[in-house]
């Protein structure tokens, strides 16, 4: 038959046609200053990634908390299955007051899908029981999302980001 046009119009993905799965959109890397240049990618099946926002740039801003002064790290994620995902910065692997948010389409100008600052019962390595953040967005398989690990006000530090695919 006729070939599929798998171009999703997103400069941050490599588009290809898989004979069994159809169109595939593999994230190149997440964005920095409106381009795709950072090497952080979450596998389609999710997992736990660790990192640090200390020394990172401060270009993003979520809508649920003041984050403009905090450095952030951006991860591209293209889930393999559709449904409700769980994305969290809870646990002792995180050392500061985090803010998480997620965009679709593009990292800087795409619509915000979810944003969270402080989840009750989601503590971090600091002496507080709610400074971790948790998102439970509904995601679509094959669509690329940008997960931003940010901080409240000017907070920064190490983090463990858990991404659970549907």
C-alpha positions in Angstrom: 0.0 0.0 0.0 1.0 3.6 0.3 3.7 4.6 2.8 2.9 6.4 6.0 3.9 10.0 6.5 5.5 9.7 10.0 6.7 13.3 10.3 5.2 14.6 13.5 6.5 18.1 12.9 8.6 18.0 16.1 12.3 18.8 15.6 13.2 17.0 18.8 12.2 13.6 17.4 13.6 11.2 14.8 10.6 9.9 12.9 10.5 6.5 11.2 8.1 3.8 10.1 8.3 0.5 11.9 6.6 -2.3 9.9 5.0 -3.8 13.0 4.3 -0.7 15.2 3.7 2.0 12.6 5.0 5.5 13.1 7.7 5.8 15.7 9.0 9.1 17.1 12.2 8.7 19.0 13.3 11.7 21.1 16.6 13.1 20.0 17.2 14.9 23.3 15.3 17.4 25.4 15.4 21.1 24.8 17.5 23.9 26.1 16.9 27.5 25.1 14.4 26.2 22.5 16.6 23.7 20.8 17.3 20.0 21.3 20.7 19.8 22.9 20.6 18.2 26.3 21.3 14.4 26.5 18.6 13.4 29.0 16.1 10.9 27.8 13.8 8.6 29.9 13.3 5.1 28.3 9.9 4.4 26.9 9.1 1.9 29.7 10.1 4.4 32.3 12.5 3.8 35.2 14.4 5.8 37.8 16.9 8.5 36.6 19.1 10.4 38.9 20.8 13.8 38.4 21.4 17.2 39.8 20.0 20.6 39.1 23.0 22.3 40.8 24.8 24.3 38.1 22.0 23.8 35.5 20.4 26.7 33.6 17.2 28.4 34.6 15.0 28.9 31.6 11.7 27.0 32.3 8.8 28.0 34.6 6.0 25.9 35.8 2.5 27.3 36.6 2.1 25.7 40.0 4.9 27.4 41.9 7.6 30.1 41.6 10.4 28.3 39.8 12.0 31.1 37.6 15.0 31.4 39.9 15.7 27.7 40.2 17.9 25.7 37.8 16.1 22.8 36.1 16.8 19.6 34.1 14.6 18.5 31.2 14.0 14.9 30.2 12.3 13.8 27.0 10.0 10.7 27.4 8.0 8.9 24.7 5.9 6.3 26.5 5.4 2.9 24.8 1.8 2.6 26.1 -1.1 4.9 26.7 -2.8 5.5 30.1 -2.1 7.1 33.4 1.6 7.5 34.2 3.2 8.3 37.6 6.2 10.7 37.7 7.7 11.5 41.1 10.6 13.0 43.0 9.8 11.4 46.3 12.4 9.6 48.4 15.8 10.1 50.0 17.5 10.3 46.6 16.1 13.8 46.3 17.8 16.4 48.5 15.7 19.6 48.0 12.2 21.0 47.5 11.2 20.0 44.0 8.6 21.2 41.5 7.8 18.8 38.6 5.9 19.7 35.4 5.4 18.2 32.0 4.9 19.7 28.6 3.9 18.0 25.3 5.0 19.0 21.8 8.1 21.1 22.6 9.9 21.7 25.8 9.7 25.5 26.0 6.5 26.4 24.3 4.4 23.2 24.3 1.3 23.1 26.5 1.8 22.2 30.1 0.2 18.8 30.7 0.7 18.7 34.5 2.4 20.6 37.3 3.0 19.8 41.0 4.7 21.4 43.9 4.6 19.5 47.2 2.7 16.3 47.5 1.6 15.2 51.0 3.4 12.0 52.0 6.0 12.5 49.3 9.0 13.4 51.4 12.6 13.9 50.2 16.0 13.6 51.9 15.4 17.0 53.6 13.5 17.0 56.9 10.0 17.5 55.4 7.2 15.1 54.6 5.9 16.8 51.5 8.6 18.6 49.5 8.7 15.9 46.8 6.4 16.2 43.8 4.2 13.7 42.0 2.4 13.9 38.6 -0.2 11.5 37.3 -0.8 12.6 33.7 -2.7 10.7 31.1 -0.2 10.0 28.3 -0.4 8.7 24.7 1.9 6.1 23.4 4.3 7.5 20.8 3.9 11.1 21.8 6.9 12.9 23.2 6.6 14.6 26.6 9.1 16.8 28.3 9.5 16.3 32.1 11.0 19.2 33.9 12.7 18.7 37.3 12.8 22.2 38.8 12.9 23.7 42.3 10.8 25.9 44.5 12.1 29.5 44.5 15.9 29.2 44.2 16.2 25.5 45.4 18.5 23.1 43.7 20.2 19.8 44.4 20.3 16.1 43.6 17.2 14.1 42.6 15.9 10.7 41.9 13.1 10.9 39.3 10.8 7.9 39.1 8.8 7.5 35.9 6.2 4.7 35.8 4.7 3.9 32.5 1.0 3.0 32.2 
